[in-house]
Amino acid sequence: MRREAYAAAIVVDADEVAWWRDRVAAIAGALGADRSTADVVRLGVSELLSNVVRHVDDRRCLLDLRREGPFVTVRLFDRSRAAPAVRAPDWTAESGRGLWLLREMTAGVGYTLTREGKWVWFRCRVAATEPPD
């Protein structure tokens, strides 16, 4: 039976981002994602977790992956109310392109502010070769 959702409460540590990349790629596969989609999920989770390490004082997070029809949706809750910036990259800068690149590679990137922090999310087609709706 295919899994439909996965959630974990984590404390983000820079030394564990690589472990989480591999873990979410396997979870995406269990949700039905093809290898190409699992690779994008791996990259996206790395970006979201790295942003928490860089920009959020309280690193307690909630990670949520779920199958929603033809999509895998990945959400990360952190305890900062600072809205993430998805902007055109400065190609000469050393950073600042991650969310923009993720937006270009997925079916959408966004965030939702809450009283306690924010959810940052992205969505990928389960099969990268599926035609768009």
mmCIF file of the C-alpha atoms, coordinates in Angstrom:
data_MODEL
# 
_entry.id   MODEL 
# 
loop_
_atom_site.group_PDB 
_atom_site.id 
_atom_site.type_symbol 
_atom_site.label_atom_id 
_atom_site.label_alt_id 
_atom_site.label_comp_id 
_atom_site.label_asym_id 
_atom_site.label_entity_id 
_atom_site.label_seq_id 
_atom_site.pdbx_PDB_ins_code 
_atom_site.Cartn_x 
_atom_site.Cartn_y 
_atom_site.Cartn_z 
_atom_site.occupancy 
_atom_site.B_iso_or_equiv 
_atom_site.pdbx_formal_charge 
_atom_site.auth_seq_id 
_atom_site.auth_comp_id 
_atom_site.auth_asym_id 
_atom_site.auth_atom_id 
_atom_site.pdbx_PDB_model_num 
ATOM 1   C CA . MET A 1 1   ? 0.000  0.000  0.000   1.00 0.00 ? 1   MET A CA 1 
ATOM 2   C CA . ARG A 1 2   ? 1.344  3.433  -0.964  1.00 0.00 ? 2   ARG A CA 1 
ATOM 3   C CA . ARG A 1 3   ? 1.801  5.957  1.802   1.00 0.00 ? 3   ARG A CA 1 
ATOM 4   C CA . GLU A 1 4   ? -0.210 9.196  1.425   1.00 0.00 ? 4   GLU A CA 1 
ATOM 5   C CA . ALA A 1 5   ? 1.500  11.460 3.986   1.00 0.00 ? 5   ALA A CA 1 
ATOM 6   C CA . TYR A 1 6   ? 4.524  11.829 6.224   1.00 0.00 ? 6   TYR A CA 1 
ATOM 7   C CA . ALA A 1 7   ? 5.147  14.343 9.018   1.00 0.00 ? 7   ALA A CA 1 
ATOM 8   C CA . ALA A 1 8   ? 7.989  14.881 11.466  1.00 0.00 ? 8   ALA A CA 1 
ATOM 9   C CA . ALA A 1 9   ? 8.859  17.372 14.177  1.00 0.00 ? 9   ALA A CA 1 
ATOM 10  C CA . ILE A 1 10  ? 12.555 18.157 13.803  1.00 0.00 ? 10  ILE A CA 1 
ATOM 11  C CA . VAL A 1 11  ? 15.207 20.503 15.102  1.00 0.00 ? 11  VAL A CA 1 
ATOM 12  C CA . VAL A 1 12  ? 17.191 21.614 12.069  1.00 0.00 ? 12  VAL A CA 1 
ATOM 13  C CA . ASP A 1 13  ? 20.932 21.133 12.348  1.00 0.00 ? 13  ASP A CA 1 
ATOM 14  C CA . ALA A 1 14  ? 23.240 22.054 9.460   1.00 0.00 ? 14  ALA A CA 1 
ATOM 15  C CA . ASP A 1 15  ? 25.046 18.715 9.849   1.00 0.00 ? 15  ASP A CA 1 
ATOM 16  C CA . GLU A 1 16  ? 21.781 16.786 9.317   1.00 0.00 ? 16  GLU A CA 1 
ATOM 17  C CA . VAL A 1 17  ? 20.511 18.521 6.163   1.00 0.00 ? 17  VAL A CA 1 
ATOM 18  C CA . ALA A 1 18  ? 22.132 15.862 3.939   1.00 0.00 ? 18  ALA A CA 1 
ATOM 19  C CA . TRP A 1 19  ? 20.435 13.101 5.938   1.00 0.00 ? 19  TRP A CA 1 
ATOM 20  C CA . TRP A 1 20  ? 17.045 14.802 5.526   1.00 0.00 ? 20  TRP A CA 1 
ATOM 21  C CA . ARG A 1 21  ? 17.654 15.201 1.766   1.00 0.00 ? 21  ARG A CA 1 
ATOM 22  C CA . ASP A 1 22  ? 18.031 11.435 1.435   1.00 0.00 ? 22  ASP A CA 1 
ATOM 23  C CA . ARG A 1 23  ? 15.129 10.725 3.781   1.00 0.00 ? 23  ARG A CA 1 
ATOM 24  C CA . VAL A 1 24  ? 12.625 12.930 1.924   1.00 0.00 ? 24  VAL A CA 1 
ATOM 25  C CA . ALA A 1 25  ? 13.700 11.523 -1.454  1.00 0.00 ? 25  ALA A CA 1 
ATOM 26  C CA . ALA A 1 26  ? 12.812 8.050  -0.160  1.00 0.00 ? 26  ALA A CA 1 
ATOM 27  C CA . ILE A 1 27  ? 9.520  9.351  1.279   1.00 0.00 ? 27  ILE A CA 1 
ATOM 28  C CA . ALA A 1 28  ? 8.651  11.048 -2.011  1.00 0.00 ? 28  ALA A CA 1 
ATOM 29  C CA . GLY A 1 29  ? 9.204  7.693  -3.725  1.00 0.00 ? 29  GLY A CA 1 
ATOM 30  C CA . ALA A 1 30  ? 6.889  6.021  -1.200  1.00 0.00 ? 30  ALA A CA 1 
ATOM 31  C CA . LEU A 1 31  ? 4.305  8.679  -2.078  1.00 0.00 ? 31  LEU A CA 1 
ATOM 32  C CA . GLY A 1 32  ? 4.579  7.606  -5.731  1.00 0.00 ? 32  GLY A CA 1 
ATOM 33  C CA . ALA A 1 33  ? 7.059  10.172 -7.065  1.00 0.00 ? 33  ALA A CA 1 
ATOM 34  C CA . ASP A 1 34  ? 9.312  9.172  -9.929  1.00 0.00 ? 34  ASP A CA 1 
ATOM 35  C CA . ARG A 1 35  ? 13.081 9.551  -9.589  1.00 0.00 ? 35  ARG A CA 1 
ATOM 36  C CA . SER A 1 36  ? 13.192 12.979 -11.239 1.00 0.00 ? 36  SER A CA 1 
ATOM 37  C CA . THR A 1 37  ? 10.519 14.324 -8.899  1.00 0.00 ? 37  THR A CA 1 
ATOM 38  C CA . ALA A 1 38  ? 12.228 12.761 -5.871  1.00 0.00 ? 38  ALA A CA 1 
ATOM 39  C CA . ASP A 1 39  ? 15.415 14.599 -6.882  1.00 0.00 ? 39  ASP A CA 1 
ATOM 40  C CA . VAL A 1 40  ? 13.555 17.929 -6.998  1.00 0.00 ? 40  VAL A CA 1 
ATOM 41  C CA . VAL A 1 41  ? 12.003 17.174 -3.590  1.00 0.00 ? 41  VAL A CA 1 
ATOM 42  C CA . ARG A 1 42  ? 15.504 16.419 -2.275  1.00 0.00 ? 42  ARG A CA 1 
ATOM 43  C CA . LEU A 1 43  ? 16.775 19.775 -3.568  1.00 0.00 ? 43  LEU A CA 1 
ATOM 44  C CA . GLY A 1 44  ? 13.743 21.663 -2.266  1.00 0.00 ? 44  GLY A CA 1 
ATOM 45  C CA . VAL A 1 45  ? 13.941 20.281 1.259   1.00 0.00 ? 45  VAL A CA 1 
ATOM 46  C CA . SER A 1 46  ? 17.639 21.078 1.324   1.00 0.00 ? 46  SER A CA 1 
ATOM 47  C CA . GLU A 1 47  ? 16.813 24.691 0.420   1.00 0.00 ? 47  GLU A CA 1 
ATOM 48  C CA . LEU A 1 48  ? 14.047 25.022 3.025   1.00 0.00 ? 48  LEU A CA 1 
ATOM 49  C CA . LEU A 1 49  ? 16.122 23.490 5.818   1.00 0.00 ? 49  LEU A CA 1 
ATOM 50  C CA . SER A 1 50  ? 19.195 25.523 4.902   1.00 0.00 ? 50  SER A CA 1 
ATOM 51  C CA . ASN A 1 51  ? 17.096 28.692 5.032   1.00 0.00 ? 51  ASN A CA 1 
ATOM 52  C CA . VAL A 1 52  ? 16.035 27.817 8.574   1.00 0.00 ? 52  VAL A CA 1 
ATOM 53  C CA . VAL A 1 53  ? 19.686 27.307 9.571   1.00 0.00 ? 53  VAL A CA 1 
ATOM 54  C CA . ARG A 1 54  ? 20.612 30.700 8.079   1.00 0.00 ? 54  ARG A CA 1 
ATOM 55  C CA . HIS A 1 55  ? 17.637 32.848 9.024   1.00 0.00 ? 55  HIS A CA 1 
ATOM 56  C CA . VAL A 1 56  ? 15.658 31.411 11.955  1.00 0.00 ? 56  VAL A CA 1 
ATOM 57  C CA . ASP A 1 57  ? 16.737 31.567 15.606  1.00 0.00 ? 57  ASP A CA 1 
ATOM 58  C CA . ASP A 1 58  ? 14.394 28.801 16.837  1.00 0.00 ? 58  ASP A CA 1 
ATOM 59  C CA . ARG A 1 59  ? 15.181 25.780 14.671  1.00 0.00 ? 59  ARG A CA 1 
ATOM 60  C CA . ARG A 1 60  ? 12.261 23.617 15.807  1.00 0.00 ? 60  ARG A CA 1 
ATOM 61  C CA . CYS A 1 61  ? 10.278 22.805 12.670  1.00 0.00 ? 61  CYS A CA 1 
ATOM 62  C CA . LEU A 1 62  ? 7.524  20.626 11.311  1.00 0.00 ? 62  LEU A CA 1 
ATOM 63  C CA . LEU A 1 63  ? 8.167  18.835 8.014   1.00 0.00 ? 63  LEU A CA 1 
ATOM 64  C CA . ASP A 1 64  ? 5.153  17.587 6.082   1.00 0.00 ? 64  ASP A CA 1 
ATOM 65  C CA . LEU A 1 65  ? 5.077  15.670 2.779   1.00 0.00 ? 65  LEU A CA 1 
ATOM 66  C CA . ARG A 1 66  ? 1.838  14.484 1.272   1.00 0.00 ? 66  ARG A CA 1 
ATOM 67  C CA . ARG A 1 67  ? 0.363  13.141 -1.912  1.00 0.00 ? 67  ARG A CA 1 
ATOM 68  C CA . GLU A 1 68  ? -2.379 15.410 -3.270  1.00 0.00 ? 68  GLU A CA 1 
ATOM 69  C CA . GLY A 1 69  ? -3.722 13.965 -6.513  1.00 0.00 ? 69  GLY A CA 1 
ATOM 70  C CA . PRO A 1 70  ? -0.977 14.187 -9.154  1.00 0.00 ? 70  PRO A CA 1 
ATOM 71  C CA . PHE A 1 71  ? 1.285  16.207 -6.821  1.00 0.00 ? 71  PHE A CA 1 
ATOM 72  C CA . VAL A 1 72  ? 3.625  15.752 -3.891  1.00 0.00 ? 72  VAL A CA 1 
ATOM 73  C CA . THR A 1 73  ? 3.369  18.779 -1.624  1.00 0.00 ? 73  THR A CA 1 
ATOM 74  C CA . VAL A 1 74  ? 6.219  19.528 0.770   1.00 0.00 ? 74  VAL A CA 1 
ATOM 75  C CA . ARG A 1 75  ? 5.672  21.978 3.624   1.00 0.00 ? 75  ARG A CA 1 
ATOM 76  C CA . LEU A 1 76  ? 8.011  23.166 6.345   1.00 0.00 ? 76  LEU A CA 1 
ATOM 77  C CA . PHE A 1 77  ? 6.821  25.126 9.359   1.00 0.00 ? 77  PHE A CA 1 
ATOM 78  C CA . ASP A 1 78  ? 9.330  27.316 11.176  1.00 0.00 ? 78  ASP A CA 1 
ATOM 79  C CA . ARG A 1 79  ? 8.941  29.780 14.005  1.00 0.00 ? 79  ARG A CA 1 
ATOM 80  C CA . SER A 1 80  ? 9.843  32.944 12.114  1.00 0.00 ? 80  SER A CA 1 
ATOM 81  C CA . ARG A 1 81  ? 7.205  35.292 10.731  1.00 0.00 ? 81  ARG A CA 1 
ATOM 82  C CA . ALA A 1 82  ? 9.669  36.779 8.242   1.00 0.00 ? 82  ALA A CA 1 
ATOM 83  C CA . ALA A 1 83  ? 8.306  36.149 4.764   1.00 0.00 ? 83  ALA A CA 1 
ATOM 84  C CA . PRO A 1 84  ? 10.699 34.321 2.443   1.00 0.00 ? 84  PRO A CA 1 
ATOM 85  C CA . ALA A 1 85  ? 11.784 36.284 -0.627  1.00 0.00 ? 85  ALA A CA 1 
ATOM 86  C CA . VAL A 1 86  ? 11.306 34.671 -4.012  1.00 0.00 ? 86  VAL A CA 1 
ATOM 87  C CA . ARG A 1 87  ? 12.920 37.253 -6.243  1.00 0.00 ? 87  ARG A CA 1 
ATOM 88  C CA . ALA A 1 88  ? 14.861 37.435 -9.464  1.00 0.00 ? 88  ALA A CA 1 
ATOM 89  C CA . PRO A 1 89  ? 18.373 36.331 -8.601  1.00 0.00 ? 89  PRO A CA 1 
ATOM 90  C CA . ASP A 1 90  ? 21.484 38.426 -8.582  1.00 0.00 ? 90  ASP A CA 1 
ATOM 91  C CA . TRP A 1 91  ? 23.719 36.060 -10.549 1.00 0.00 ? 91  TRP A CA 1 
ATOM 92  C CA . THR A 1 92  ? 26.859 37.640 -9.085  1.00 0.00 ? 92  THR A CA 1 
ATOM 93  C CA . ALA A 1 93  ? 25.775 37.044 -5.472  1.00 0.00 ? 93  ALA A CA 1 
ATOM 94  C CA . GLU A 1 94  ? 26.896 33.984 -3.512  1.00 0.00 ? 94  GLU A CA 1 
ATOM 95  C CA . SER A 1 95  ? 23.358 33.206 -2.316  1.00 0.00 ? 95  SER A CA 1 
ATOM 96  C CA . GLY A 1 96  ? 19.741 34.243 -2.764  1.00 0.00 ? 96  GLY A CA 1 
ATOM 97  C CA . ARG A 1 97  ? 18.725 32.059 -5.711  1.00 0.00 ? 97  ARG A CA 1 
ATOM 98  C CA . GLY A 1 98  ? 17.363 28.972 -3.963  1.00 0.00 ? 98  GLY A CA 1 
ATOM 99  C CA . LEU A 1 99  ? 13.658 29.715 -3.754  1.00 0.00 ? 99  LEU A CA 1 
ATOM 100 C CA . TRP A 1 100 ? 13.654 31.276 -7.224  1.00 0.00 ? 100 TRP A CA 1 
ATOM 101 C CA . LEU A 1 101 ? 15.267 28.145 -8.685  1.00 0.00 ? 101 LEU A CA 1 
ATOM 102 C CA . LEU A 1 102 ? 12.842 25.948 -6.753  1.00 0.00 ? 102 LEU A CA 1 
ATOM 103 C CA . ARG A 1 103 ? 9.917  27.925 -8.140  1.00 0.00 ? 103 ARG A CA 1 
ATOM 104 C CA . GLU A 1 104 ? 11.253 27.396 -11.669 1.00 0.00 ? 104 GLU A CA 1 
ATOM 105 C CA . MET A 1 105 ? 11.601 23.626 -11.122 1.00 0.00 ? 105 MET A CA 1 
ATOM 106 C CA . THR A 1 106 ? 8.238  22.931 -9.465  1.00 0.00 ? 106 THR A CA 1 
ATOM 107 C CA . ALA A 1 107 ? 4.515  23.412 -9.905  1.00 0.00 ? 107 ALA A CA 1 
ATOM 108 C CA . GLY A 1 108 ? 4.581  26.195 -7.312  1.00 0.00 ? 108 GLY A CA 1 
ATOM 109 C CA . VAL A 1 109 ? 6.265  27.681 -4.254  1.00 0.00 ? 109 VAL A CA 1 
ATOM 110 C CA . GLY A 1 110 ? 4.622  29.739 -1.557  1.00 0.00 ? 110 GLY A CA 1 
ATOM 111 C CA . TYR A 1 111 ? 4.239  30.514 2.109   1.00 0.00 ? 111 TYR A CA 1 
ATOM 112 C CA . THR A 1 112 ? 1.503  31.073 4.673   1.00 0.00 ? 112 THR A CA 1 
ATOM 113 C CA . LEU A 1 113 ? 2.085  33.226 7.752   1.00 0.00 ? 113 LEU A CA 1 
ATOM 114 C CA . THR A 1 114 ? 0.543  32.090 11.030  1.00 0.00 ? 114 THR A CA 1 
ATOM 115 C CA . ARG A 1 115 ? 0.520  33.628 14.477  1.00 0.00 ? 115 ARG A CA 1 
ATOM 116 C CA . GLU A 1 116 ? 3.398  31.328 15.521  1.00 0.00 ? 116 GLU A CA 1 
ATOM 117 C CA . GLY A 1 117 ? 5.533  31.443 12.358  1.00 0.00 ? 117 GLY A CA 1 
ATOM 118 C CA . LYS A 1 118 ? 5.085  30.350 8.768   1.00 0.00 ? 118 LYS A CA 1 
ATOM 119 C CA . TRP A 1 119 ? 4.641  27.396 6.448   1.00 0.00 ? 119 TRP A CA 1 
ATOM 120 C CA . VAL A 1 120 ? 6.849  27.453 3.362   1.00 0.00 ? 120 VAL A CA 1 
ATOM 121 C CA . TRP A 1 121 ? 5.773  24.973 0.706   1.00 0.00 ? 121 TRP A CA 1 
ATOM 122 C CA . PHE A 1 122 ? 6.396  23.695 -2.787  1.00 0.00 ? 122 PHE A CA 1 
ATOM 123 C CA . ARG A 1 123 ? 4.552  21.272 -5.001  1.00 0.00 ? 123 ARG A CA 1 
ATOM 124 C CA . CYS A 1 124 ? 5.859  18.855 -7.631  1.00 0.00 ? 124 CYS A CA 1 
ATOM 125 C CA . ARG A 1 125 ? 4.112  16.603 -10.116 1.00 0.00 ? 125 ARG A CA 1 
ATOM 126 C CA . VAL A 1 126 ? 4.412  12.985 -8.978  1.00 0.00 ? 126 VAL A CA 1 
ATOM 127 C CA . ALA A 1 127 ? 5.683  12.014 -12.415 1.00 0.00 ? 127 ALA A CA 1 
ATOM 128 C CA . ALA A 1 128 ? 7.856  14.660 -14.036 1.00 0.00 ? 128 ALA A CA 1 
ATOM 129 C CA . THR A 1 129 ? 6.812  13.350 -17.463 1.00 0.00 ? 129 THR A CA 1 
ATOM 130 C CA . GLU A 1 130 ? 3.055  13.824 -16.830 1.00 0.00 ? 130 GLU A CA 1 
ATOM 131 C CA . PRO A 1 131 ? 1.497  16.518 -19.028 1.00 0.00 ? 131 PRO A CA 1 
ATOM 132 C CA . PRO A 1 132 ? 0.203  19.600 -17.152 1.00 0.00 ? 132 PRO A CA 1 
ATOM 133 C CA . ASP A 1 133 ? -3.535 19.853 -16.389 1.00 0.00 ? 133 ASP A CA 1 
# 
